[in-house]
Amino acid sequence: MANINIFLKTSFILVVLNIGLVSCETSFVDLPQDDKLLDGSIEGLSASESTQFLKGDQAVNEVFNRASGLGPTFVSTSCISCHAGDGKGHPFTSLVRFGQIDETGNHFIKLGGPQLQNRALPGFIPEEIPSGTSFSTFMPPSITGLGLLQYVSDADLIAMTDPEDVDDDGISGNVNWINIPDYAIVSSNAISKNGKYIGRYGKKASAFDLLHQTVNAYNQDMGITSIFNPIDHYSALEIDPEIATSKVNDVVFYLKTLKAPIQRSQNDPAVIRGKVIFNQISCTGCHRSELKTSYSPINSLSNKTFAPYTDLLLHDMGPGLDDGYTEGSAKTSEWRTPPLWGIGLSENSQGGNLFLMHDGRAKSIEQAILMHGGEGQKSKYAFEKLSKEDKQALLKFIKSL
């Protein structure tokens, strides 16, 4: 009997172990490769930096309500609702900017400008665009690789400008000189002009740095005040901060240290051919394939060469893309060159479809190319003259970014 009991116990243990092994094996899933994801930190962060990155990750996923400071009028209830998976937004999460009609500043601040808050808490009325104002719809951009863009020096940006088109390539490009908020931290190598500084974030390059961009997003997108901007946009009164300063700083650090999108299929002959064509038809005149950072207090961002496919400059895109609205010193037909990195993953955050250009009007990469006018018109015409095979190679290259 003792032998039988030992046999039964041993058999039971083996069965349990086998079940455990099968359970472990079947629980393994194939994780997406790093080049298929937009989220994740840049390499080389210290332990403390990694901790702050995770805090920032939690903060961008926080959903706000009335009790935590939302509104009373707002656009969204969280950062991530506009940037799913850190990617581009959907038309349902688009923003409407209105008011400024020339380069002298927004004349409609007292009427709710520069952003429409189209949602409201119960008991409050959503904003409407005042009659007689110009407006434009802005699609939320991908938020990866932004730290690298912040640390491209002002001198390098100005060196890329060619306002008089001296090289006669049809492409000029200029920076957007903007007024910066009092809380902005200006580096020793920043360049100013008549008291204004260079903007580099936003569709019109109207935000100075990631702190400026983040504070604006909390205030204008969610109606949340901070120590940096304590003015409630609904009442226009100064109120106590509704979000901790440490949390704002964590979000800024998260945005700075999100990794840059990784190009896929780099060894594919069609992708290689497409890159050659991209250069041949002068797409790199605006979508620069190489930029370099200067010094950054975050070591992993210092003196790095990277490929964002933007020059961060304003370019006149012609009457077809002129919405009659502008910000800073930008003209109404001028738009900052959007980075192309990550464009091949945009469908993942846009519901399986593409919504490109500043307002999502283009439903494919080819449509976006064909909408280029002004300084982009020469490249558009060159694209139209390509053979079918060369067009496919070019589009495959862009989708690989």
C-alpha positions as CSV (number, residue, x, y, z in Angstrom):
1,M,0.0,0.0,0.0
2,A,2.9,2.4,0.8
3,N,4.4,1.8,-2.6
4,I,1.0,2.5,-4.2
5,N,0.7,5.8,-2.3
6,I,4.2,6.8,-3.3
7,F,3.4,6.0,-6.9
8,L,0.1,8.0,-6.9
9,K,1.8,11.0,-5.2
10,T,4.7,10.9,-7.7
11,S,2.2,10.6,-10.6
12,F,0.2,13.6,-9.3
13,I,3.3,15.7,-9.0
14,L,4.4,14.9,-12.5
15,V,0.9,15.7,-13.9
16,V,1.0,19.1,-12.1
17,L,4.4,19.8,-13.4
18,N,3.4,18.9,-17.0
19,I,0.3,21.0,-16.7
20,G,2.5,23.9,-15.5
21,L,5.0,23.4,-18.4
22,V,2.2,23.3,-21.0
23,S,0.6,26.4,-19.4
24,C,3.9,28.3,-19.5
25,E,4.5,27.2,-23.1
26,T,1.0,28.2,-24.3
27,S,1.2,31.6,-22.4
28,F,4.2,32.7,-24.5
29,V,3.2,35.2,-27.2
30,D,5.2,36.7,-30.0
31,L,5.9,40.3,-28.9
32,P,6.0,42.9,-31.7
33,Q,9.4,43.8,-32.9
34,D,10.9,47.1,-31.8
35,D,10.6,48.6,-35.3
36,K,6.9,47.9,-35.3
37,L,6.2,50.0,-32.2
38,L,6.5,53.7,-31.6
39,D,6.7,53.6,-27.8
40,G,9.7,52.8,-25.8
41,S,12.6,54.9,-24.4
42,I,15.8,55.9,-26.1
43,E,18.8,53.8,-25.3
44,G,21.3,54.6,-22.5
45,L,19.0,56.1,-19.9
46,S,20.3,55.8,-16.3
47,A,18.3,54.1,-13.6
48,S,16.8,57.3,-12.3
49,E,16.0,58.5,-15.9
50,S,14.3,55.2,-16.6
51,T,12.2,55.7,-13.5
52,Q,11.1,59.2,-14.5
53,F,10.3,57.9,-18.0
54,L,7.9,55.3,-16.5
55,K,6.3,58.1,-14.4
56,G,5.8,60.1,-17.5
57,D,4.4,57.1,-19.3
58,Q,1.8,56.7,-16.5
59,A,1.0,60.5,-16.6
60,V,0.2,60.6,-20.3
61,N,-2.2,57.7,-19.8
62,E,-4.1,59.5,-17.0
63,V,-7.7,60.2,-17.7
64,F,-9.0,63.4,-16.1
65,N,-12.5,64.2,-14.8
66,R,-14.2,67.1,-13.1
67,A,-12.7,66.2,-9.7
68,S,-9.2,66.1,-11.1
69,G,-9.4,69.4,-12.9
70,L,-10.9,68.6,-16.4
71,G,-12.6,71.5,-18.2
72,P,-15.0,73.0,-17.8
73,T,-14.6,73.2,-21.5
74,F,-12.1,70.9,-23.2
75,V,-11.1,68.9,-26.3
76,S,-9.9,65.6,-24.7
77,T,-9.7,63.9,-21.3
78,S,-6.2,62.5,-21.6
79,C,-3.0,62.9,-23.5
80,I,-3.2,59.3,-24.9
81,S,-6.7,59.8,-26.3
82,C,-5.1,62.0,-29.0
83,H,-1.9,60.0,-29.4
84,A,-2.8,56.4,-29.2
85,G,0.3,54.2,-29.0
86,D,2.3,57.5,-29.2
87,G,1.2,57.8,-32.8
88,K,-0.8,60.1,-35.0
89,G,-4.4,61.1,-34.1
90,H,-7.7,60.4,-35.8
91,P,-10.1,63.0,-37.3
92,F,-12.3,62.3,-34.2
93,T,-9.4,63.7,-32.0
94,S,-8.5,66.6,-34.3
95,L,-8.1,70.2,-32.9
96,V,-9.5,73.4,-34.3
97,R,-7.3,76.5,-34.0
98,F,-8.8,79.9,-34.8
99,G,-8.4,83.6,-34.6
100,Q,-5.0,84.9,-35.8
101,I,-5.4,86.1,-39.4
102,D,-2.0,87.8,-39.9
103,E,1.5,87.9,-38.5
104,T,0.8,90.5,-35.7
105,G,-0.6,88.1,-33.1
106,N,-4.0,86.5,-32.2
107,H,-6.7,89.1,-32.1
108,F,-9.3,86.7,-30.7
109,I,-7.7,85.6,-27.4
110,K,-10.6,87.2,-25.4
111,L,-13.1,85.2,-27.6
112,G,-11.5,81.8,-26.7
113,G,-8.6,81.7,-29.2
114,P,-6.4,80.2,-30.2
115,Q,-8.1,76.8,-29.7
116,L,-11.7,75.7,-29.8
117,Q,-12.8,73.7,-26.8
118,N,-15.7,71.8,-28.4
119,R,-16.7,69.7,-25.4
120,A,-17.9,70.7,-21.9
121,L,-18.8,69.3,-18.5
122,P,-22.5,69.1,-17.7
123,G,-23.8,72.6,-17.0
124,F,-21.4,74.3,-19.3
125,I,-21.6,75.2,-23.0
126,P,-18.9,74.1,-25.5
127,E,-17.2,76.9,-27.4
128,E,-18.2,77.9,-30.9
129,I,-15.9,79.7,-33.4
130,P,-16.7,83.4,-33.4
131,S,-18.0,84.7,-36.7
132,G,-15.5,86.4,-38.9
133,T,-12.5,84.4,-37.7
134,S,-10.2,82.2,-39.7
135,F,-9.6,78.7,-38.5
136,S,-7.8,75.5,-39.3
137,T,-8.1,71.8,-38.3
138,F,-5.0,70.2,-36.9
139,M,-4.4,66.5,-36.6
140,P,-2.6,65.3,-33.5
141,P,0.9,64.3,-34.5
142,S,3.1,61.3,-33.5
143,I,5.0,62.2,-30.3
144,T,8.0,59.9,-30.7
145,G,11.6,61.2,-31.2
146,L,10.6,64.7,-30.1
147,G,13.6,65.1,-27.7
148,L,16.0,64.8,-30.6
149,L,14.2,67.6,-32.4
150,Q,14.4,69.9,-29.4
151,Y,18.2,69.8,-29.3
152,V,18.9,70.6,-32.9
153,S,20.7,74.0,-32.5
154,D,19.1,77.3,-33.5
155,A,22.3,77.9,-35.5
156,D,21.7,74.8,-37.6
157,L,18.1,75.7,-38.2
158,I,19.0,79.1,-39.4
159,A,21.7,77.7,-41.6
160,M,19.1,75.6,-43.4
161,T,16.9,78.6,-44.2
162,D,17.1,80.3,-47.6
163,P,14.4,83.0,-47.6
164,E,15.6,84.5,-50.9
165,D,16.0,81.1,-52.6
166,V,19.6,81.9,-53.3
167,D,20.3,78.5,-54.7
168,D,17.3,78.8,-57.1
169,D,15.9,75.4,-56.2
170,G,12.4,76.7,-55.6
171,I,12.7,76.0,-51.9
172,S,13.2,78.8,-49.3
173,G,12.2,77.8,-45.8
174,N,12.3,80.0,-42.7
175,V,12.0,79.7,-39.0
176,N,9.0,80.9,-37.0
177,W,9.9,83.7,-34.7
178,I,7.6,83.5,-31.7
179,N,7.0,85.1,-28.3
180,I,7.9,82.7,-25.6
181,P,6.3,82.3,-22.2
182,D,7.9,83.6,-19.0
183,Y,8.6,80.1,-17.7
184,A,10.6,79.1,-20.8
185,I,14.2,78.0,-20.1
186,V,16.4,79.6,-22.8
187,S,19.8,77.9,-23.4
188,S,23.0,79.9,-23.8
189,N,23.2,79.2,-27.5
190,A,19.6,80.2,-28.3
191,I,19.2,82.8,-30.9
192,S,16.7,85.7,-30.6
193,K,15.4,88.3,-33.0
194,N,13.6,91.4,-31.7
195,G,12.9,89.6,-28.4
196,K,11.4,86.5,-30.2
197,Y,12.8,83.0,-30.3
198,I,12.5,80.1,-32.8
199,G,9.5,77.7,-32.5
200,R,9.9,74.1,-33.6
201,Y,6.8,72.2,-32.5
202,G,3.3,72.2,-33.8
203,K,1.9,72.5,-37.3
204,K,3.1,76.1,-37.6
205,A,6.2,75.7,-35.3
206,S,4.5,77.8,-32.7
207,A,5.8,76.1,-29.6
208,F,9.3,76.9,-28.3
209,D,10.1,73.6,-26.6
210,L,8.4,70.5,-25.1
211,L,7.6,72.2,-21.8
212,H,5.8,75.0,-23.8
213,Q,4.0,72.3,-25.9
214,T,3.0,70.2,-22.8
215,V,1.7,73.2,-20.8
216,N,-0.4,74.3,-23.7
217,A,-1.8,70.9,-24.2
218,Y,-2.9,70.5,-20.6
219,N,-4.4,74.0,-20.6
220,Q,-6.0,74.2,-24.0
221,D,-6.8,70.5,-24.7
222,M,-8.0,69.5,-21.2
223,G,-8.6,72.8,-19.4
224,I,-6.1,72.0,-16.7
225,T,-4.0,74.7,-15.1
226,S,-0.5,74.4,-13.8
227,I,2.1,76.5,-12.1
228,F,3.4,77.4,-15.5
229,N,0.0,78.6,-16.8
230,P,-2.5,79.2,-14.0
231,I,-5.0,81.0,-16.2
232,D,-8.3,79.1,-16.6
233,H,-9.1,79.4,-20.2
234,Y,-12.9,79.4,-19.5
235,S,-13.0,82.2,-16.9
236,A,-9.8,83.9,-17.9
237,L,-9.0,84.0,-14.1
238,E,-5.9,82.8,-12.3
239,I,-6.7,79.7,-10.2
240,D,-4.7,77.2,-8.2
241,P,-2.7,74.7,-10.3
242,E,-4.8,71.6,-11.0
243,I,-1.8,69.4,-11.9
244,A,1.4,68.9,-9.9
245,T,4.5,70.5,-11.3
246,S,6.4,67.2,-10.9
247,K,3.9,65.4,-13.1
248,V,4.2,68.1,-15.9
249,N,8.0,67.6,-15.7
250,D,7.6,63.8,-15.9
251,V,5.5,64.1,-19.1
252,V,8.1,66.5,-20.6
253,F,10.9,64.0,-19.8
254,Y,8.8,61.2,-21.3
255,L,8.4,63.1,-24.5
256,K,12.0,64.0,-24.6
257,T,13.1,60.4,-24.2
258,L,10.7,58.5,-26.3
259,K,12.8,56.7,-28.9
260,A,12.8,57.7,-32.6
261,P,10.9,55.5,-35.0
262,I,13.0,52.7,-36.5
263,Q,13.0,52.3,-40.2
264,R,12.0,48.9,-41.5
265,S,13.0,46.8,-44.5
266,Q,16.1,48.8,-45.0
267,N,17.8,46.2,-47.1
268,D,14.8,45.7,-49.5
269,P,16.0,46.6,-53.0
270,A,12.8,48.5,-53.7
271,V,13.2,50.6,-50.5
272,I,16.9,51.3,-51.4
273,R,15.8,52.4,-54.9
274,G,13.0,54.5,-53.4
275,K,15.4,56.4,-51.2
276,V,17.5,57.2,-54.3
277,I,14.4,58.6,-56.0
278,F,13.4,60.5,-52.9
279,N,16.7,62.4,-53.2
280,Q,16.5,62.7,-57.0
281,I,13.1,64.5,-57.0
282,S,14.3,66.9,-54.2
283,C,12.0,65.7,-51.4
284,T,15.0,66.1,-49.1
285,G,14.9,69.9,-49.8
286,C,12.4,70.0,-47.0
287,H,12.3,66.4,-45.6
288,R,15.9,66.3,-44.5
289,S,17.3,62.9,-44.0
290,E,19.9,63.9,-41.4
291,L,20.0,66.3,-38.5
292,K,22.2,66.4,-35.4
293,T,21.7,67.4,-31.8
294,S,23.9,69.7,-29.9
295,Y,24.5,69.4,-26.1
296,S,21.6,68.1,-24.0
297,P,21.5,67.6,-20.2
298,I,20.2,64.2,-21.0
299,N,23.3,62.4,-22.1
300,S,21.5,60.0,-24.5
301,L,20.3,63.0,-26.5
302,S,23.7,64.8,-26.8
303,N,25.5,65.1,-30.1
304,K,23.4,62.4,-31.9
305,T,22.9,62.2,-35.7
306,F,19.4,61.0,-36.6
307,A,17.1,60.8,-39.6
308,P,13.7,62.5,-39.0
309,Y,13.0,63.6,-42.6
310,T,12.2,67.2,-41.6
311,D,14.1,70.5,-41.5
312,L,11.7,71.9,-38.8
313,L,11.3,75.0,-41.1
314,L,8.3,76.8,-42.4
315,H,7.6,76.4,-46.1
316,D,5.0,78.0,-48.4
317,M,2.8,75.1,-49.5
318,G,0.7,77.1,-52.0
319,P,-2.9,78.3,-52.1
320,G,-4.4,74.8,-51.9
321,L,-3.1,74.4,-48.3
322,D,-3.7,78.0,-47.2
323,D,-6.4,77.9,-44.5
324,G,-6.2,81.6,-43.8
325,Y,-5.0,80.9,-40.3
326,T,-1.5,81.3,-38.8
327,E,0.5,81.5,-35.7
328,G,3.6,83.5,-34.8
329,S,5.4,85.0,-37.8
330,A,4.3,82.2,-40.2
331,K,2.2,83.2,-43.2
332,T,-1.2,81.6,-43.7
333,S,0.2,79.3,-46.4
334,E,3.3,78.3,-44.5
335,W,3.6,75.0,-42.6
336,R,6.4,73.4,-40.7
337,T,7.8,70.3,-42.5
338,P,6.3,67.3,-40.6
339,P,8.8,64.6,-39.8
340,L,8.2,61.5,-41.9
341,W,9.7,59.0,-39.5
342,G,7.0,56.7,-38.2
343,I,4.6,57.4,-41.1
344,G,4.5,53.7,-42.1
345,L,3.1,52.9,-38.7
346,S,0.5,55.7,-38.7
347,E,-2.4,53.3,-39.6
348,N,-1.9,51.5,-36.3
349,S,-3.1,54.6,-34.4
350,Q,-5.5,55.9,-37.0
351,G,-8.0,53.0,-37.0
352,G,-6.4,51.2,-39.9
353,N,-6.6,54.2,-42.3
354,L,-4.3,57.0,-43.1
355,F,-5.1,60.7,-42.5
356,L,-2.2,62.8,-43.6
357,M,-1.4,66.5,-44.1
358,H,-2.1,69.0,-41.3
359,D,-5.8,68.4,-41.3
360,G,-6.0,64.7,-42.4
361,R,-7.4,65.5,-45.8
362,A,-5.0,63.1,-47.6
363,K,-6.0,59.4,-47.3
364,S,-2.8,58.0,-48.7
365,I,0.9,58.9,-49.1
366,E,0.4,59.4,-52.8
367,Q,-2.5,61.8,-52.2
368,A,-0.4,63.8,-49.8
369,I,2.4,64.1,-52.3
370,L,-0.1,65.3,-55.0
371,M,-1.4,68.0,-52.6
372,H,2.0,69.7,-52.4
373,G,2.0,73.1,-53.9
374,G,4.2,76.2,-53.5
375,E,7.7,75.1,-52.5
376,G,6.7,71.4,-52.9
377,Q,5.3,71.8,-56.3
378,K,8.5,71.0,-58.2
379,S,8.9,67.6,-56.4
380,K,5.2,66.9,-57.0
381,Y,5.6,67.4,-60.7
382,A,8.7,65.2,-60.7
383,F,6.7,62.5,-58.8
384,E,4.0,62.6,-61.4
385,K,6.5,62.0,-64.2
386,L,8.0,58.9,-62.6
387,S,7.3,55.4,-64.0
388,K,4.9,53.2,-62.2
389,E,7.7,51.1,-60.9
390,D,9.6,54.1,-59.6
391,K,6.5,55.5,-57.9
392,Q,5.9,52.2,-56.2
393,A,9.6,52.1,-55.0
394,L,9.3,55.7,-53.7
395,L,6.1,54.9,-51.8
396,K,7.6,51.7,-50.4
397,F,10.5,53.7,-49.1
398,I,8.3,56.3,-47.4
399,K,6.2,53.5,-45.8
400,S,9.4,52.0,-44.4
401,L,10.1,55.1,-42.4
